[in-house]
Amino acid sequence: MQKRRKCQVTIFMVLGIVLVFVFSLAFYAASQKNTLKNRMLNTDAKELDVQNFVEGCLKLAGDASIEWVLIQGGTYEKGGIFLYPQIYKLARTFEVNGQKEIQKNVYEFSKLSIENGIEVFFNDSFNICIRDFEDFKQEIEFKDFTVDADVGDNAVVIQLDIPILIKKGDISLFIEKFAYRKEINIDLMENVVNQLVQKSIEINDVPVDILKQLVQENSLTLSIFPIDKGGKTSDVIYILGFDNDTNLAGFVVNYNWERNTNTQIVERIVYKPRPDLK
């Protein structure tokens, strides 16, 4: 039941990312298929086209993995792309010694969790694009790929190793290593998200004052939504926009209360997406 409810709440918010990602990979692979075949006329062009094709797939899957992991709260679990997108709870209410209290969840928004999520998502998704090499079995041979993501303060670097042997008659060429780098202020995102989560735990409420401060100081945009359960809510979804909404970070806090979804605190923030908090 819990998984089904997550799907109903979150799928509308990130479905756009899913559709754009899947169609982008499919379109790119299809559009490049004939190009690869038609340009297998000389050794140099053959190597260049295959390399460009792989780099294009790397960029598409890389961007999608970063976007997906960040919007889900810094987490992605194997097989998620084939099920439904969801936003994870970074804090939730537990029962401890017969008393309910809000604590940090097992999921976290950290460089390490983002790194792991990118790698798992990439392994789930990259073959959607690269599998089109199957149309060139007699000319292109490749082995299983490995991927390594490095999430730093200001950039994400994805290293891809995929051994590719390109043949034409007696001539063979081999390419293997690829890399993609995306500039993004992960350090700021990590700090902002974790400040909000920690403050939510401390006060067991939507941290309005720190929200105003962080939005103003860092030029962020903000959307907050209650998860409506029959007119009641205890879960709140946060979506933060960084770099003019180029990069989004999402997470859920499960508070230790149940309120009407039209209470003042929720009304003041939730029903005014990206409000002017000055």
C-alpha positions, 0 to 999 in steps of 0.5 A, spaced: 500 500 500 505 504 501 508 503 494 502 504 491 500 511 494 507 514 493 506 512 486 500 516 486 503 522 489 509 523 485 508 520 478 505 527 476 511 531 478 516 527 475 513 524 469 515 529 464 522 527 466 521 520 465 518 521 458 523 526 456 528 521 458 525 515 454 523 518 448 530 522 447 534 516 448 530 512 443 530 518 438 537 519 438 539 511 437 534 511 432 536 517 428 544 515 429 543 508 426 542 509 419 548 515 420 553 509 423 551 505 417 552 510 411 558 512 414 562 506 415 566 508 408 573 509 411 576 508 417 577 515 420 569 516 419 567 509 422 571 511 429 569 518 429 561 516 428 561 510 433 565 515 438 560 521 437 554 516 438 556 513 445 558 520 447 551 522 445 548 516 449 553 518 455 550 525 455 543 523 455 543 518 460 548 522 464 543 528 465 537 523 466 541 520 472 543 526 475 536 529 474 532 523 476 536 522 483 536 529 485 529 530 484 528 523 488 531 526 494 538 524 492 536 516 492 535 511 486 534 504 487 535 498 482 529 497 477 526 504 479 526 506 472 521 500 470 516 501 475 515 509 477 518 515 479 518 517 487 520 522 492 523 519 498 522 521 505 528 524 508 525 524 515 519 520 518 515 519 524 518 512 528 515 509 534 520 509 539 518 506 546 511 507 545 512 514 543 512 517 536 517 522 534 520 524 527 527 522 526 532 522 520 530 516 515 535 511 512 535 515 506 539 521 505 541 527 501 549 526 500 554 526 495 555 519 496 548 517 496 547 521 489 553 518 487 551 511 488 544 513 485 547 515 479 551 509 477 545 505 479 540 509 474 545 509 469 546 501 469 538 501 468 538 506 463 544 506 458 542 500 454 536 503 452 540 507 447 546 503 446 543 497 445 542 499 437 549 497 436 545 490 435 544 492 428 551 492 427 553 485 429 558 484 424 561 491 424 561 493 431 563 488 437 562 491 444 562 488 451 559 490 458 560 497 460 562 499 467 560 506 470 563 510 475 560 517 478 564 522 482 560 527 485 564 533 487 562 540 490 561 543 484 561 538 478 559 531 477 563 527 472 561 520 469 566 515 467 564 510 462 568 504 460 565 500 454 570 496 450 568 497 442 571 493 437 570 496 430 571 492 424 572 493 416 575 488 412 582 486 415 582 493 419 580 493 426 579 499 431 578 499 438 575 505 443 574 504 450 574 510 455 569 516 455 567 521 460 562 526 461 562 532 466 556 536 468 557 543 472 552 543 478 553 546 485 552 539 489 555 542 495 549 548 495 544 543 494 546 538 499 547 544 505 540 547 503 536 540 503 539 538 509 538 544 513 531 544 511 530 536 514 534 538 520 530 544 522 524 540 520 526 535 525 527 540 530 521 543 530 516 538 527 513 543 522 515 546 516 521 551 517 518 557 514 523 562 517 529 558 514 525 557 508 525 564 507 532 565 509 535 560 504 531 562 498 533 569 499 540 568 500 541 563 494 536 565 489 532 559 489 525 557 487 520 553 492 514 549 491 511 545 497 505 540 496 502 536 502 500 529 500 493 529 501 490 523 505 482 524 505 483 531 507 488 530 512 496 530 511 502 529 515 507 528 509 510 534 505 513 534 499 519 540 498 521 542 491 527 546 490 529 550 484 537 552 483 540 555 478 534 559 475 530 552 475 536 548 471 537 543 477 531 541 482 532 537 488 526 534 491 524 530 498 519 529 503 518 530 510 513 525 514 511 530 520 509 527 527 502 530 526 496 530 522 493 536 520 487 538 515 490 540 508 487 547 508 491 549 515 494 556 515 501 554 515 500 549 509 495 554 505 501 560 506 506 556 502 503 550 499 498 553 494 503 559 492 508 555 488 515 558 488 512 564 492 515 571 493 518 570 500 520 577 501 
